[in-house]
Amino acid sequence: MNSNIIRFNNSNKQFYLTAKKRVDEYFKTNNISKFGNYQMVIKSIFMFSIYLIPYFLLLSNYFTNGYAHLGLVILMGVGMSGIGLSVMHDANHGSYSKNQFINKIMSLSITLIGGSSINWQLQHNNLHHTFTNIDGHDEDIAPLGFLRFSPHAEFRKIHRFQFLYAWFFYGLMTIMWAFTKDFAQLKRYNKMDLLKVKQATYSNELMKLVFAKVVYLFCAIALPMMVMNVAWWEVALGFFIMHFTCGLILALIFQPAHVVEMTDFPLPNETTNTMEDDWAIHQLKTTANFAPKSFLFSWFVGGLNFQIEHHLFPNICHVHYKKIAPIIIETAKEFNLPYYSEPTFLGAIISHGKLLYNLGKPNFKVAA
């Protein structure tokens, strides 16, 4: 990946400048901070609670019924996804709090779901948010070879069936984080010199990663095996179900934001390696919202159903997205630019499934 040599066409940034000015005026006029507020505190307590309380209940051996254990590990998986969507995500963008120390602490909550903060920041903040849906540069559309998320990616015969089997592998997302993906990513980002962006060294980050994994796996697997009155394989199965629940929820929120029928997968000019649009317009064309009127859904998923607002203003806490969305809609309309939004979450999932199906055809193409 040579992500650092791609350039956006910044000859006309009027849309973004206008949108930013209006969004800034909204916060100034209403005397509101762009960062999190009491809502984030309440939400954080809730998300950590539905993850940690079931965990300690399991360790206490208070429940002996297998169905109760199943319910608790599923609830833990829901809590894990809630931490990732509503706490970790904002913190790693530096928008959880105006206090960067608090952001740093809360960003480490990703270790509770088996992940790495620095890897997430490099993949998500630096690569995905900059090179959204650009094949070969956005790792979010570069999964393992048996999945195809871009019409420009290599086609394999197995992709014909990905609309059927992709959903199972989505559930393995955080399990891969816990065991293998973080080590491979850290090594890759070191070769790409991306660790320098964080003023980090490979050796130091590797030591931190190993330590974090040992502590996490001890707490998630070894300790339950030591204290719970169940067979070892029941703990292992519970660990799998917990992670599968979390991984599936995370994937079903992130995938419909970019890998759907309406979004574009543009490529840079082969000669100049320059994109046709400026960065902000590129975000509009490659990003989609969904279920914007569902309050409870939006609350749980950390406002990530307002993905357009998040991509344009990742430094703004998600609790404000619904309020600034009308500003972006109106500004995009004035500049005759797209604003993709699916009315329902189910509709977004169906659109993602249809695109998976179409990407299983070797000659399928979308706008480049």
C-alpha positions as CSV (number, residue, x, y, z in Angstrom):
1,M,0.0,0.0,0.0
2,N,1.4,3.4,-1.0
3,S,-1.4,5.4,0.7
4,N,0.9,8.4,1.3
5,I,1.3,9.2,-2.4
6,I,-2.4,9.6,-3.2
7,R,-3.6,13.2,-3.5
8,F,-7.1,14.6,-3.5
9,N,-8.1,17.4,-5.9
10,N,-8.2,20.4,-3.6
11,S,-8.9,23.0,-6.3
12,N,-12.4,23.4,-5.0
13,K,-13.0,22.9,-1.3
14,Q,-16.0,25.3,-1.1
15,F,-18.4,22.6,0.0
16,Y,-16.4,21.5,3.0
17,L,-15.5,25.1,4.0
18,T,-19.2,26.1,3.9
19,A,-20.3,23.0,5.8
20,K,-17.6,23.5,8.4
21,K,-18.4,27.1,8.9
22,R,-22.1,26.3,9.4
23,V,-21.4,23.5,11.8
24,D,-19.0,25.7,13.8
25,E,-21.7,28.3,14.0
26,Y,-24.2,25.8,15.3
27,F,-21.9,25.0,18.2
28,K,-21.0,28.6,18.9
29,T,-24.6,29.9,18.7
30,N,-25.9,27.2,21.0
31,N,-22.8,27.4,23.3
32,I,-22.2,23.7,23.0
33,S,-18.9,21.8,23.2
34,K,-18.1,19.6,20.2
35,F,-16.9,16.9,22.7
36,G,-18.9,14.5,24.8
37,N,-21.2,15.5,27.6
38,Y,-23.1,13.9,30.4
39,Q,-24.7,11.6,27.9
40,M,-21.4,10.0,27.2
41,V,-20.8,9.4,30.9
42,I,-24.2,7.7,31.3
43,K,-23.7,5.7,28.1
44,S,-20.2,4.6,29.1
45,I,-21.4,3.3,32.5
46,F,-24.2,1.4,30.8
47,M,-22.0,-0.2,28.2
48,F,-19.3,-1.2,30.6
49,S,-22.0,-2.6,33.0
50,I,-23.6,-4.9,30.5
51,Y,-20.2,-6.3,29.7
52,L,-18.6,-6.5,33.2
53,I,-21.6,-7.4,35.4
54,P,-22.3,-10.6,33.4
55,Y,-18.6,-11.4,33.6
56,F,-18.4,-11.2,37.4
57,L,-21.7,-13.1,37.7
58,L,-20.2,-15.9,35.7
59,L,-17.1,-16.0,37.8
60,S,-19.2,-16.0,41.0
61,N,-20.9,-19.3,39.9
62,Y,-24.2,-17.8,41.1
63,F,-25.9,-19.2,38.0
64,T,-25.5,-22.9,37.3
65,N,-28.0,-23.3,34.4
66,G,-26.4,-23.6,31.0
67,Y,-29.1,-21.4,29.4
68,A,-28.3,-18.7,32.0
69,H,-24.6,-18.9,31.1
70,L,-25.5,-18.6,27.4
71,G,-27.6,-15.5,28.0
72,L,-24.8,-13.9,30.0
73,V,-22.1,-14.5,27.4
74,I,-24.4,-13.1,24.7
75,L,-25.1,-10.1,26.8
76,M,-21.3,-9.7,27.3
77,G,-21.0,-9.8,23.5
78,V,-23.6,-7.0,23.2
79,G,-21.7,-5.0,25.8
80,M,-18.4,-5.5,24.0
81,S,-19.9,-4.1,20.8
82,G,-21.4,-1.2,22.8
83,I,-18.0,-0.3,24.2
84,G,-16.5,-0.5,20.8
85,L,-19.2,1.6,19.1
86,S,-20.1,4.1,21.7
87,V,-16.9,4.5,23.8
88,M,-13.7,3.3,22.2
89,H,-14.6,4.8,18.8
90,D,-15.0,8.4,19.9
91,A,-12.1,8.1,22.3
92,N,-9.7,7.0,19.6
93,H,-10.8,9.9,17.4
94,G,-10.1,12.2,20.4
95,S,-13.7,13.4,20.5
96,Y,-14.9,11.6,23.7
97,S,-13.6,14.4,25.9
98,K,-11.8,17.7,25.5
99,N,-9.3,16.2,28.0
100,Q,-6.9,14.2,25.9
101,F,-5.8,12.2,28.9
102,I,-9.4,10.9,29.3
103,N,-9.5,10.2,25.6
104,K,-6.3,8.1,26.0
105,I,-7.7,6.1,28.9
106,M,-11.0,5.5,27.2
107,S,-9.3,4.6,23.9
108,L,-7.7,1.6,25.7
109,S,-11.2,0.2,26.3
110,I,-10.5,-1.6,23.0
111,T,-8.3,-4.0,24.9
112,L,-11.5,-5.2,26.7
113,I,-12.7,-6.6,23.3
114,G,-9.3,-8.0,22.4
115,G,-8.1,-5.2,20.1
116,S,-5.2,-2.7,19.9
117,S,-5.7,1.0,20.2
118,I,-2.7,2.0,18.0
119,N,-3.7,-0.5,15.3
120,W,-7.2,0.7,15.3
121,Q,-6.1,4.3,15.0
122,L,-3.8,3.6,12.1
123,Q,-6.3,1.4,10.2
124,H,-9.4,3.4,10.9
125,N,-8.4,7.0,11.5
126,N,-5.4,7.3,9.2
127,L,-6.2,4.9,6.3
128,H,-10.0,4.3,6.3
129,H,-11.0,7.9,7.0
130,T,-8.5,9.3,4.5
131,F,-8.8,6.8,1.6
132,T,-12.4,5.6,2.1
133,N,-13.4,2.9,-0.4
134,I,-10.2,3.3,-2.5
135,D,-9.0,-0.2,-3.4
136,G,-5.5,-0.9,-2.2
137,H,-5.5,1.9,0.3
138,D,-8.5,1.4,2.6
139,E,-8.0,-1.7,4.6
140,D,-11.7,-1.8,5.6
141,I,-12.5,-3.0,2.1
142,A,-9.5,-5.4,1.9
143,P,-10.6,-8.4,3.9
144,L,-9.2,-12.0,3.5
145,G,-9.2,-13.3,0.0
146,F,-12.4,-15.2,0.2
147,L,-14.3,-11.9,0.7
148,R,-14.6,-9.2,-2.0
149,F,-15.7,-5.7,-1.0
150,S,-14.6,-3.7,-4.0
151,P,-15.3,-4.1,-7.7
152,H,-11.6,-3.4,-8.3
153,A,-10.4,-6.2,-6.1
154,E,-9.3,-9.5,-7.6
155,F,-12.2,-11.8,-8.4
156,R,-12.2,-15.5,-7.3
157,K,-14.8,-18.1,-8.0
158,I,-15.6,-18.5,-4.3
159,H,-16.9,-14.9,-4.2
160,R,-20.0,-16.1,-6.0
161,F,-21.2,-17.5,-2.7
162,Q,-20.0,-14.7,-0.4
163,F,-23.5,-13.3,0.0
164,L,-24.2,-16.5,1.9
165,Y,-21.1,-17.1,4.0
166,A,-19.9,-13.6,4.7
167,W,-22.2,-13.2,7.7
168,F,-20.6,-16.1,9.5
169,F,-17.1,-14.7,9.0
170,Y,-18.2,-11.2,10.2
171,G,-18.8,-12.9,13.6
172,L,-15.1,-13.9,13.7
173,M,-13.9,-10.2,13.5
174,T,-12.9,-9.7,17.1
175,I,-11.7,-13.2,17.6
176,M,-9.1,-12.5,14.9
177,W,-8.2,-9.3,16.7
178,A,-7.7,-11.2,19.9
179,F,-5.3,-13.8,18.5
180,T,-3.7,-12.9,15.1
181,K,-4.8,-9.8,13.3
182,D,-3.2,-7.2,15.7
183,F,0.3,-8.8,15.4
184,A,0.1,-8.9,11.6
185,Q,-1.2,-5.3,11.4
186,L,1.5,-4.0,13.7
187,K,4.2,-5.7,11.6
188,R,2.7,-4.3,8.4
189,Y,2.3,-0.8,9.7
190,N,5.9,-0.8,10.8
191,K,7.0,-1.7,7.3
192,M,4.7,1.1,5.9
193,D,6.4,3.5,8.4
194,L,3.0,4.4,9.8
195,L,4.2,3.8,13.4
196,K,6.2,7.0,13.0
197,V,2.9,8.9,12.7
198,K,2.3,7.9,16.3
199,Q,5.9,8.5,17.3
200,A,6.0,4.9,18.2
201,T,8.6,2.1,17.7
202,Y,7.8,-1.5,16.7
203,S,9.6,-3.0,19.6
204,N,7.8,-1.0,22.2
205,E,4.4,-1.4,20.6
206,L,5.0,-5.2,20.3
207,M,5.8,-5.5,24.0
208,K,2.7,-3.5,24.8
209,L,0.6,-5.7,22.5
210,V,2.0,-9.0,23.9
211,F,1.3,-7.8,27.5
212,A,-2.2,-6.6,26.6
213,K,-3.0,-9.9,25.0
214,V,-1.7,-12.0,27.9
215,V,-3.7,-10.0,30.4
216,Y,-6.8,-10.1,28.2
217,L,-6.7,-13.8,27.5
218,F,-6.0,-14.6,31.1
219,C,-9.1,-12.7,32.2
220,A,-11.3,-13.9,29.4
221,I,-10.3,-17.6,29.2
222,A,-7.8,-18.8,31.9
223,L,-9.4,-17.2,34.9
224,P,-13.0,-18.5,34.1
225,M,-11.5,-22.0,33.6
226,M,-9.9,-21.7,37.0
227,V,-12.9,-20.5,39.0
228,M,-16.0,-21.5,37.2
229,N,-17.7,-24.9,37.9
230,V,-17.9,-25.9,34.3
231,A,-15.8,-27.9,31.8
232,W,-13.0,-26.1,30.0
233,W,-14.7,-26.5,26.7
234,E,-17.8,-24.7,28.0
235,V,-15.6,-21.7,28.8
236,A,-14.0,-21.9,25.3
237,L,-17.5,-22.1,23.7
238,G,-18.7,-19.1,25.8
239,F,-15.7,-17.1,24.7
240,F,-16.5,-17.9,21.1
241,I,-20.2,-17.0,21.4
242,M,-19.3,-13.8,23.2
243,H,-16.9,-12.7,20.5
244,F,-19.1,-13.9,17.6
245,T,-22.0,-11.8,19.0
246,C,-19.7,-8.8,19.2
247,G,-18.1,-9.3,15.8
248,L,-21.4,-9.7,14.0
249,I,-22.8,-6.6,15.6
250,L,-19.8,-4.5,14.7
251,A,-19.6,-5.7,11.1
252,L,-23.3,-5.1,10.6
253,I,-22.9,-1.5,11.7
254,F,-19.6,-0.7,9.8
255,Q,-20.3,-2.5,6.5
256,P,-23.6,-0.8,5.5
257,A,-21.8,2.5,5.9
258,H,-19.6,2.1,2.9
259,V,-20.1,-1.3,1.2
260,V,-23.6,-0.8,-0.2
261,E,-25.2,-0.4,-3.6
262,M,-25.3,3.4,-3.6
263,T,-21.7,4.2,-2.6
264,D,-18.8,4.7,-5.0
265,F,-15.5,3.0,-5.2
266,P,-13.3,5.6,-7.0
267,L,-9.7,5.1,-8.1
268,P,-7.0,7.8,-8.5
269,N,-5.9,8.9,-11.9
270,E,-3.3,6.4,-13.2
271,T,-0.9,9.1,-14.3
272,T,-1.1,11.7,-11.6
273,N,-2.3,9.4,-8.8
274,T,-4.8,12.2,-7.9
275,M,-8.5,11.7,-7.0
276,E,-11.1,13.4,-9.0
277,D,-12.7,15.1,-6.0
278,D,-11.5,16.8,-2.9
279,W,-11.5,14.8,0.3
280,A,-14.9,16.0,1.7
281,I,-16.8,15.3,-1.6
282,H,-15.0,12.0,-1.8
283,Q,-16.5,11.2,1.7
284,L,-20.0,12.0,0.5
285,K,-19.7,9.7,-2.5
286,T,-18.3,6.8,-0.6
287,T,-20.3,6.9,2.6
288,A,-24.0,6.2,3.5
289,N,-26.2,6.8,6.5
290,F,-29.0,4.5,7.7
291,A,-31.9,4.5,10.1
292,P,-31.5,8.3,10.9
293,K,-34.9,8.5,12.7
294,S,-34.3,5.6,15.1
295,F,-33.3,7.1,18.4
296,L,-32.6,4.0,20.4
297,F,-30.7,2.3,17.6
298,S,-28.6,5.4,17.0
299,W,-28.0,5.7,20.8
300,F,-26.6,2.1,21.0
301,V,-24.4,2.2,17.8
302,G,-22.7,5.4,18.9
303,G,-24.3,7.6,16.2
304,L,-22.5,5.6,13.5
305,N,-25.7,5.4,11.5
306,F,-24.8,9.1,10.8
307,Q,-21.7,7.9,9.1
308,I,-21.5,10.9,6.7
309,E,-21.4,13.4,9.6
310,H,-18.8,11.2,11.3
311,H,-16.5,11.0,8.3
312,L,-16.7,14.8,7.6
313,F,-16.2,15.7,11.3
314,P,-14.6,12.8,13.1
315,N,-13.4,15.2,15.8
316,I,-17.0,15.9,16.9
317,C,-18.5,13.5,19.4
318,H,-21.3,11.3,18.1
319,V,-23.9,12.7,20.5
320,H,-24.1,15.7,18.2
321,Y,-24.4,14.0,14.8
322,K,-28.2,14.0,14.6
323,K,-28.3,17.8,15.2
324,I,-25.7,18.7,12.6
325,A,-27.1,16.2,10.0
326,P,-29.6,18.8,8.6
327,I,-26.8,21.2,8.1
328,I,-24.9,18.7,6.0
329,I,-28.0,17.7,4.0
330,E,-28.8,21.3,3.1
331,T,-25.2,22.2,2.2
332,A,-24.8,19.1,0.0
333,K,-28.1,20.0,-1.7
334,E,-26.9,23.5,-2.4
335,F,-23.7,22.2,-4.0
336,N,-25.6,19.5,-6.0
337,L,-23.8,16.7,-4.2
338,P,-25.1,13.3,-3.1
339,Y,-26.2,12.6,0.5
340,Y,-26.8,8.9,0.6
341,S,-29.1,7.6,3.4
342,E,-31.1,4.4,3.8
343,P,-34.3,4.9,5.8
344,T,-34.0,1.7,7.8
345,F,-31.2,-0.5,9.2
346,L,-32.8,-3.6,7.6
347,G,-32.8,-1.8,4.2
348,A,-29.0,-1.0,4.7
349,I,-28.3,-4.7,5.5
350,I,-30.3,-5.8,2.4
351,S,-28.4,-3.3,0.2
352,H,-25.1,-4.6,1.6
353,G,-26.2,-8.2,0.9
354,K,-27.1,-7.3,-2.7
355,L,-23.7,-5.7,-3.2
356,L,-22.0,-8.8,-1.9
357,Y,-24.0,-10.8,-4.4
358,N,-23.1,-8.5,-7.3
359,L,-19.5,-8.4,-6.3
360,G,-19.6,-12.2,-6.7
361,K,-19.9,-11.6,-10.4
362,P,-16.6,-11.2,-12.2
363,N,-17.8,-8.4,-14.6
364,F,-19.8,-6.3,-12.1
365,K,-18.8,-2.6,-12.1
366,V,-19.8,0.5,-10.2
367,A,-18.8,4.1,-10.7
368,A,-15.1,4.6,-10.5
